Amino acid sequence: MKDIYYLFLIIVLSINTLNAQNPFNFKKDHDALFVKDVDASAEFYNEIMGLKVCQIT
């Protein structure tokens, strides 16, 4: 489980680094992740990452 957390952290930090080297001044609006099990993903982001569900559609 920690491996997934570290992989996620590396991806987020690399995206931020790429944004810092952006000569065209593009803005980042949002991220999207495709998952197989929504409930397991929500549990991971809630318990491990500390994120809360704000809206379910």
HELIX and SHEET records of a PDB file:
HELIX    1   1 LYS A    2  ALA A   20  1                                  19    
HELIX    2   2 VAL A   38  GLU A   47  1                                  10    
END                                                                             
